[in-house]
């Protein structure tokens, strides 16, 4: 039985790394797969390690350099392998820092309770930080409010939340990003060296902690908040990797102590597989470092934009089904935001605004 569980976790890790590379495929959707808990936990955790790949594969053309993410800038320099190594190193440290901080979590539970009567207040503060940090504040506010109105409308449609969010995010971030993606320059194909940045990973881990304590905060919003409070870390990719893995793990603690999962994937899994944490994280990190040069080599030879768009549409049709038509308006909204060169974190108003109104109207 122990051997079967180990093989299940191994298979989940490898499969998760592959699925994490697909644009628009969220951990909450992966958690719907009919797999044993050990395999499913390993799959979701491993997918977070490779979740940087869609952003790298969808690096905009050089004329959009004003909105390039750090990893995308490295892709244009032919350093995709190094970008993967930095993110994966941060993701691994995020797991390690979660284990270290785990005993302290119960002492932080009073933080959300302080705002129990006005939970909307910190959410409004958190929502305004990315707007204030934007180089196009007026348009950032417009897109935040517009996406919030749009999110409020689509969340009332007679579909499941998984169907709505798959179509919404697949169109707004996935397809809209692929449309703007430029042709890949030649990439370095030698295996990247392991890269770790403890200070940056700690900042990212604190962002993951924030996500577990408050609702409707995305990793991009958490990064904007922690960067504003603690200063921009030396290595933003390492911080992003740590946020991705630590947020997933801290949400198990919020489910246990606050009865709030903050994540549909965590709600589905229910129990934190502590014994699998380090083995799965180490395996995902090692395999990803080995795969990075292979992927970089293929990028120099093939244009993957069309196959990725078709694959994303196929996944959307399978998961979203009747709600698949939402891909079009969400795609148009995401494309408009990109055309205005506004950071797409402001489109997360589609979740944040309905959540704020829910608390304003007396929700708990």
Secondary structure, DSSP 8 states (H G I E B T S, - for coil): -HHHHHHHHHHHHHHHHHHHTSTT--HHHHTTS---HHHHHHHHHHHHHSTTHHHHHT-B-GGGGGG--HHHHHHHTT-HHHHHHHHHHHHHHHHHHHHHHGGGGGGGTHHHHHTTT-HHHHHHHHHHHHHHHSSSHHHHHHHHHHHHHHHHHHTTSSS-HHHHHHHHHIIIIIIHHHHHB--------S-------HHHHHHHHHHHHHHHHSTT--HHHHHHHHHHHH---S-HHHHHHHHHHHHHHHHHHHHHHHS--SSHHHHHH-S--HHHHHHHHHHHHHHHHHHHHHHHHHHHH---HHHHHHHHHHHHHHHHGGGGGHHHHHHHHHHHHHHTT--GGGGGHHHHHHHHHHHHTT--
